[in-house]
Amino acid sequence: MNYNQKLKEKFQYHPQIRRIAQHRHLPKSIFCQIKEQRIMREARRRKELNRRKHSKPGSVPLVSERKKHIVAVVK
């Protein structure tokens, strides 16, 4: 590991090494969980849009994503 680290430091200005080093490396399990969460979020959004599209106008209110995650308002 130390040898690999020294090589990265030595050649850090080489374009190919720089391109690889700038990538965001994550464990596969975390990467897959993020991907799954993104798919689920998109499905929820699509379902809500379809529900709004096929219901009476004004019966399903439009709530922004920021407002959905607020649990309580402190006064």
Backbone as a ProteinNet text record, in pm:
[ID]
protein_1_A
[PRIMARY]
MNYNQKLKEKFQYHPQIRRIAQHRHLPKSIFCQIKEQRIMREARRRKELNRRKHSKPGSVPLVSERKKHIVAVVK
[TERTIARY]
81.8	0	86.5	194.4	283.6	348.7	387.6	450.2	352.2	228.1	127.2	102.6	101.4	80.4	194.8	319.2	434.9	430.2	386.8	374.7	271.9	159.4	56.7	111.4	189.2	246.5	349.5	430.4	536	479.3	374.8	318.3	184.6	162.1	31.2	-3.8	96.5	68.1	54.5	70.8	50.4	-99.2	-141.8	-286.8	-368.5	-315	-392.7	-404.3	-296.5	-300	-393	-386.1	-472.6	-619.8	-653.3	-791.7	-843.6	-761.2	-802.2	-813.8	-720.8	-719.8	-838	-890.2	-1003.1	-1135.7	-1140	-1263.4	-1299.1	-1425.2	-1472.4	-1484.9	-1397.5	-1396.4	-1479.5	-1578.7	-1665.5	-1668.3	-1693.5	-1715.6	-1838.5	-1834	-1939.7	-2076.2	-2081.4	-2209.7	-2272.7	-2190.6	-2242.6	-2286.8	-2207.3	-2242.1	-2375.5	-2396.7	-2521.8	-2639.9	-2620.1	-2727.2	-2768.4	-2670.2	-2700.8	-2780	-2738.7	-2806.7	-2951.5	-2971	-3105.1	-3192.9	-3136.7	-3211.2	-3253.8	-3164.7	-3196.2	-3311.8	-3310.3	-3418.5	-3550.3	-3547.4	-3669.1	-3723.9	-3633.6	-3676.3	-3741.6	-3681.4	-3738	-3874.3	-3890	-4018	-4126.9	-4089.9	-4187	-4228	-4132.7	-4160.3	-4250.3	-4219.7	-4298.7	-4441.1	-4455	-4588.2	-4670.5	-4606	-4677.9	-4721.5	-4633.7	-4670.2	-4787.6	-4786	-4896.6	-5025.9	-5015.1	-5134	-5192	-5105.4	-5149.3	-5211.3	-5152.8	-5199.5	-5338.5	-5367.9	-5493	-5597.1	-5580.6	-5680.9	-5740.5	-5843	-5910.2	-5812.4	-5812.1	-5717.5	-5733.7	-5620.4	-5620.7	-5642.8	-5682.1	-5708	-5577.9	-5472.5	-5342.5	-5249.2	-5213.6	-5132.6	-4987.8	-4925.3	-4784.8	-4699.7	-4622.3	-4535.2	-4391.8	-4305.4	-4168.1	-4090.1	-3980.9	-3897.6	-3838.8	-3804.8	-3748.8	-3848.7	-3974.6	-4078.7	-4112.2	-4096.3	-4131.7	-4045.1	-3919.1	-3825.7	-3825.6	-3906.1	-3914.7	-4010.6	-3962.7	-4043.9	-4130.9	-4070.3	-4146.4	-4084.3	-4165	-4117.2	-4105.5	-3989.4	-3965.8	-3997.9	-4079.8	-4116.8	-4032
-118.9	0	125.7	122.5	238.8	261.5	151.9	161.6	222.4	175.9	231.3	379.4	415.6	555.6	642.9	593.5	669	685.5	580.9	591.2	697.1	698.1	799.2	940	955.8	1087.2	1127.4	1030.9	1060.4	1102.1	1033.1	1058.1	1131.8	1210.6	1272.3	1373.4	1424.5	1524.4	1463.1	1332.5	1265.4	1262.1	1294.5	1306.9	1181.5	1065.6	942.9	910.9	930.8	905.9	1006.1	1131.8	1234.3	1201.4	1153.1	1119.5	1008.5	907.2	795.4	842.3	926.4	970.9	1060.6	1131.4	1221.8	1148.5	1022	946.2	924.6	909.5	889.7	739.9	686.2	542.3	510.9	424.3	383.2	231.2	175.6	32.6	-5.9	-126	-167.9	-170.8	-212	-220.3	-81.4	17.7	153.9	208.1	182.6	229.2	170.8	41.7	-24.4	28.6	57.3	112.7	250.9	332.8	466.5	453.7	361.4	339.6	295.5	203.1	154.5	266.4	350	462.3	559.7	583.1	673.9	619.8	489.6	425.9	437.7	414.4	422	564.9	663.2	803.2	844	801.9	832.8	766.3	643.6	573.4	645.2	690.5	765	893.9	963.1	1088.2	1064.7	959.6	927.1	889.1	812	770.3	890.6	983.1	1101.5	1188.5	1202.4	1279.2	1214.5	1082.9	1012.2	1027	1019.6	1034.5	1174.6	1274.9	1412.8	1432.3	1366.9	1382.5	1321.8	1211	1139.3	1160.9	1263.4	1292.6	1430.7	1462.9	1590.5	1704.6	1810.1	1920.6	1980.2	1989.3	2048.2	1948.1	1822.7	1725.4	1669.8	1658.9	1612.7	1733.6	1785	1907.3	1881.2	1984.5	1976.7	2014	1917.5	1940.5	1922.9	2023.5	2016.4	1913.4	1865.1	1764	1817.9	1944.7	2002.9	2001.6	2030	2033.3	1893.6	1791	1654.4	1606.1	1649.6	1595.9	1672.9	1778.7	1853.4	1781.6	1744.6	1669.1	1763	1869.4	1964.6	2101.6	2202.4	2340.2	2390.3	2439.7	2490	2639.2	2679	2820.6	2892
0	0	0	79.9	83.2	-52.7	-116.7	-248.7	-349.2	-347.2	-437.1	-408.5	-281.8	-243.7	-295	-280.8	-329.7	-481.2	-550.9	-697	-735.1	-662.5	-689.4	-665.9	-557.8	-529.2	-634.1	-679	-775.6	-911.3	-955.6	-1088.2	-1081.8	-977.3	-958.2	-1066.4	-1138.3	-1241.3	-1379.7	-1388.8	-1518	-1547	-1669.9	-1697.3	-1667.7	-1700.7	-1678.3	-1529.5	-1455.4	-1310.6	-1242.9	-1286.1	-1228.7	-1252.6	-1373	-1407	-1316.4	-1292.9	-1206.8	-1061.7	-1017.5	-877.3	-846.4	-945.8	-920.8	-914.3	-952.8	-943.6	-797.4	-773.8	-637.5	-614.1	-533.1	-508.6	-385.1	-401.9	-291.9	-285.5	-167.9	-159.7	-242.2	-299.1	-391.1	-323.7	-197	-127.5	-113.3	-78.9	-63.8	-198.7	-302.6	-437.1	-482.1	-456.7	-496.8	-415.9	-286.7	-205	-253.5	-290.8	-342.8	-472.2	-556.1	-684.4	-661.1	-566.5	-535.3	-479.2	-390.5	-334.4	-443.3	-540.6	-650.3	-733.2	-759.6	-836	-760.8	-628.6	-548.2	-544	-532.1	-527.8	-660	-771	-902.6	-921	-870.6	-882.3	-802.8	-680.1	-599.6	-669.1	-726.8	-796.8	-917.9	-994	-1112.8	-1075.1	-966.6	-922.2	-877.8	-806.3	-760.6	-879	-977.4	-1096.9	-1170.1	-1181.7	-1247.8	-1168.4	-1034.4	-950.2	-966.9	-971.5	-989.7	-1128.1	-1228.4	-1366.1	-1386.5	-1317.9	-1341.5	-1232.6	-1150.5	-1048.8	-1076.7	-1001.4	-1020.1	-988.8	-1067.5	-1044.2	-905	-833.2	-699.5	-587.6	-618.6	-512.1	-454	-534.9	-485.1	-485.3	-367.3	-362.5	-403.7	-455.6	-493.6	-373.1	-322.3	-207.3	-255.4	-234.5	-281.1	-200.3	-259.1	-193.1	-62.6	-59.3	62.7	176.6	147	251.4	302.9	218.4	259.1	374.5	378.6	477.5	607.8	619.1	744.1	837.1	956.3	1051.6	1133.4	1186.6	1268.2	1254.3	1278.7	1274.3	1417.9	1454.5	1589.6	1591.4	1691.1	1701.2	1801.8
[MASK]
+++++++++++++++++++++++++++++++++++++++++++++++++++++++++++++++++++++++++++

